[in-house]
Amino acid sequence: MTRNQRGFTLIELLVVMVILGLLVGLVGPKLLKFIKPAQSKTARIQIANFEQAIQHYYLENNAAYPSTIEALAPEYMDDIPQDPWGRPYVYRFPGTHNKEYDIESYGPDGAPGGDDDITNYK
């Protein structure tokens, strides 16, 4: 009696699992170090988009800046995005740093101040 069974043996499955574990263990940390710079770059790009929408608002509203950032949606921006860390951007009008308005993301720590804050005035 011959058995023509198809499939993988337990040893073959364990070898594949070990190889996958090694790949995740070796490659994963190298990829994770790129996430923080990418999030910071995303925040800078979103702030630049806010500035463009605010200037458009300014030109169409008799040289007046919006009092809140939510005033930009939906006419000047499709929606108001959260920062890459899932928190709302801080918008101040009038600005406190020799600008008409301030836009800030408090960065990964979520606290104001520090080197990780991303703003339109630095």
Secondary structure, DSSP 8 states (H G I E B T S, - for coil): ------S--HHHHHHHHHHHHHHHHHHHHHHHTTHHHHHHHHHHHHHHHHHHHHHHHHHHTTS---SSGGGGTTTTSSS--B-TTS-B-EEESS-SSSSS-EEEE-TTTTSSSSTT-EES--
